Amino acid sequence: MILIAHLYDLFDTKENIEFFYHYASESGEILDIGAGTGRIAIPLAEKGIKVFCIEPSPAMRKEFIRKISKRKKLLANIMLIDSNAISFKLNRTFPAVFLSGCFDHLLDDRERFLALSNIGKHLRPNSKLIFDVFLGMMKDSPLSPSGKVTEGETEYRRYVGGKILSNKKRETILVFEKYIHGKLVDRIEEHSLVGIINRNNIHDLLKKTGFQLTKEFANYDFIRYKQGDPLLIVEAINIKSSPDLEGY
């Protein structure tokens, strides 16, 4: 996401702010891991929620800071931390934690286990973990149009594709094109890796790291998940304070 941070919000049109606010309003403060440009954190902070944001990408943090730099009232509700899901340490616990659009960036079961274990250490007993995984994207797909945004005389186009690699990983390809008066003036191509995971794998990891699965949704309108749905949203509660690291 180094090259595209400034374009991220243009095309991230998931209508999930109210979904996450539902959980945040219950707790008053949340831990947002993989906070990106603050697309979820900033609206929550505007509603009075205290948000602790974990984001490892300098480019994403820079865009986040740009967005809040002239809104000093928000600074009382936002703490932005340079770290990642596996290594962050805050020496305190939270009533809820979100991971939106980033769980698949944990590339294998060891990374997922370490991340969930670390998250568990930062959650109070029976606190909620909420994350989403786009299971439907874990397959080969040709580079195809995936959005168009017009701002005055400027038009941005996005293309998305990917291919399955041999080690349970998928290479995702993002291409952004910028047109002014119909003429192509810029093209950015970025490649990234995501880990391939399935629903049963997720259930097993939650159990091993001290979480109890409570609900599964197929979209941000709280519709119940059914096998084959492309989006899986997980709600789980922390039932174990110190996950057992043996075996990983």
Secondary structure, DSSP 8 states (H G I E B T S, - for coil): -TTTGGGHHHH-----HHHHHHHHHHHSEEEEET-TTSTTHHHHHHTT-EEEEE---HHHHHHHHHHHTT-GGGGGTEEEE---TTT---SS-EEEEEE-S-GGGS-SHHHHHHHHHHHHHTEEEEEEEEEEEEGGGSS-EEEEEEEEEEETTEEEEEEEEEEE-TTSEEEEEEEEEEEETTEEEEEEEEEEEEE---HHHHHHHHHHTTEEEEEEESSTT--B--TT-SEEEEEEEE--SS---TT-
